[in-house]
Amino acid sequence: MLVASVVGYLLHDPVDQMLVTVGAFLGTISAIMPHNRSRLLATAVTSLAQIVAAALGALCSGHWAIVFPVIFVMFLISGLLRAAAMGISIRTTVVTIVFLAFAEISSTLRVSTLRMIGFFTLGFVILNLAQPLPPYGSRHSAQRRAVSALYRTIAAGAPADPALLAADRSVALLRRHRHRELDRLAQLVSHGEEIAQLLTAFDEDDHEQRIWRDVTLHQLQAIAPEIARARPSGHLAPAAWPTEPGNDLERALVRAVDDTTRLAAGGDVPPVSDERSTPTSFELVRDELRWGSPVLHHALRLAIASVLGQVIGMGVGALLGADAFLAGHGFWVVVAAALIVFPDYGMTFSRGIGRSAGTIAGAILGVLIALLPLSPLLHTIVLFVLFCGYLVFRSSGQPCTMF
């Protein structure tokens, strides 16, 4: 981002500087978004998709009979892709917003389409050239985190279904890639599901069965961080069972937990069984194409809210006149809607509050920055400081992120 800010300053043109820094910023967002495959590959593919979306948006500028159906379909697809993985869904949403933004602002920028896309692409190129720099993430780290989260959830005694689905989805994205680590993680997911089912059969009011349950949960707490490690330590102590198993339920639990312990510690991975196959991303999305699906309902809400948001944004801009600061920027209403709408109403409400607070604070700061002298160097410094602030505070919650 620093390099992009300096390059933008050297161009001595505010519009060109804006395009380069926005391209680098969106490329950085692509790099830090959730990814299940290689960070380098995910960033490069998402960057290319955003560049193509910007070019198509510029070509469709003013043709709202084309733009509106496209964004409705794309936001619908984005919502449905949550069934496969959050990262893919977010990336599709960002690509759609880029398409919409360029469809609206292209007519207001006094530069040629080729020049506009060229400097926008330059920002992405700068960001992607910086991606091979350290630190490097380990391979399949996203899958390990998802499977580890499954075991932490079971160990905490919480409902395992959401974590099981998340782990299944994560492994499903790489199902066609045969790899020892992927086979290991797939079997750990299977064992985790089996253990969760066995634990539901234990009576917590029975003292002896509660002991077996507590030993299992304690062992799962030790297994979870071992799964998250890039390289298993190979030193995971076995479960301290109170006695020899006295019935089929206890024997099944001992076998499942002991097998999981050996597998988590880096033991030999047995041949993959065909009894339980991880669903593919296509199968996960296809299963949500039914009217009773919460994911489908979310996708429809997202698509409808985004289209209505664009209509409202354009209406407000037209009402205030061409000289108003909102004219040509109605897509910001869509950005707000897309970032707020979640399948869960509670999450949507909390994000709405955070978005509103952060946007108000950011708007106040933006007005103050607008009062500064028109200096490319000063703007470069401000952009870099704001971006560093975003990276620092992005884990602090919605208000700081939206700010």
Phi, psi and omega in degrees: 000324177298315180298316179298321179295320180292316178299317178299322178296320181291342179285339177057036177216120184301321181292315179296319178298318179298316182295318180294313183291324177294319177299316179293322180295314179295326176294322177294319176301320178298325183287327184263357176289156179304138179217143179258342177253194180304136178299320180298314182293315181298319180293317181295316181294316180294322178298314179298318179297322179289324177295315178297318179297320179296317179296316179294322177298318179296322179292330180269007183304126180088346182263074187289340175294338176265318187297313184299311177298324181295313182291328177297312181294318183293319177291327175297315178297318179301316179296320180292328182292349174298336178294333181268310180191142179298319183300315180296320179297314181296318181297320178295322177298314180297317179299319179295319179295322178297316177302312181295317182299315181287332176294332183264320187270346184303322182288341182267343179272127184273055176222159179289157180299319181296317180294319181298311181291327180297311180289327175298317178295324180302321177299318178293321180298315179301315181295315183291330176292334179276347184297323180293351180290148178293162006277158181252142175272151180284157182291141179063025181295324180296321179293320179295320179296320181294317180290321177299320179297326177299315181290325176295322179295314179297318181296331180277355181077013180275162176302130188270346187303312180299317180291324178296317179295319179296317179294319178299315181296318182297315180289328183297329182296336181244024187300324185282350180267105180284121183207142183303319181294321179293320176298320179297314181293322179297321179287328176294323175297316179298316178296319179299318177297318180296316181296317179299320179292320180294322182295330179291341181276350180275139180271114182292339179280345178274123186301312182296317180292329178293327177296314179299320180294317181295320178298319180296313181297322177297319180293322179294327176297326178282330182287321187305308180293332178293324178294323183288345182289142177295324177231114180304143182287334183080005182233069178248115184296142178291164180294142180269078182294141184293320180211179173292142180300136184253357179210175183298323181295314180293321179296320179295321180292316179299314180299315183294316182291318180294319177297319179295320180299313179297319182292319180293328181281358178100019179291174181301139179267115179292164178305142181291129180275148177270001183293327181228109180256138179288130181293145177283167179299320179298318179295322179296317179290317181300323181293342180269358180276064177214148189298328182280001184284127175298327179293318177296319177299317178297316181299318178294318177299317181297315182294314181293315180298322181291316179296315178297322178299319178293319178299316179296316179300317178292323180295317178297318179297318179292324181292322182279342178103162185294336182274354182286154183290343180274343183299129180081007181230031179295341182295343178295331174296322178294319177302315179299314182296317183294327181278341183265318188293121178230159178301326181268128183295325178297316178295320178299317181295314181294321178292326178297319177295313180297318179298316181297314180297314181294322181293318179298315179296318179294323179295319179298315179296321179298320177296319179295320179294324180297338179279350180288157178300149181283089182229118179304322180295315180296318179294325178297315180296317180297316180300316182293318179297318180295320180293319177297322177297322177299314181296326181289317190260001185296338178267003184269359178121174184300315183303315181293320180294313181292332178300000000 
